[in-house]
Amino acid sequence: MTSDRLSLVFGALADPTRRAILVRLTEGDATVAELAAPFVMSQPAISRHLKVLENAGLISRTRRATARLSHLEAEPLREVTTWLTRYQRFWDESHERLDELLAALQGKGGRGTVARTEGDDHG
């Protein structure tokens, strides 16, 4: 995923209304009226949100008779998840190092430096 597309996806996901629209679209395609129903905003405002989602590649829009349906396109979310995975590994490794440090402190009788646990019979 290019950094420009990544920026568009993160920008689209930054708004809670757009995130809620994506959640709704996991249940199936929907019209603007259906997507607007739970919100206290106009259909044109929802349409503007849909345009942002469409520009980010998170939805596609098609016509069926007189209705214009929005459809979830989840591939950009997979790409974002892949991008974020490297940071998950970073945090996992950081937590492992912290666990090792805590274990070393406890093993050295680091009493007072580590919170006592239930069943601790030191004093």
Buried (B, 14 or more C-beta within 10 A) or exposed (E): BEEEBBEBBEEBBEEEBBEBBBEBBEEEBBBBEBBBEEBEEEBEEBBEBBEBBBBBBBBEBEEEEEEBBBEBBEEBBEBBEEBEEEEEEEEEEEEEEEEEEBEEEEEEEEEEEBEEEEEEEEE
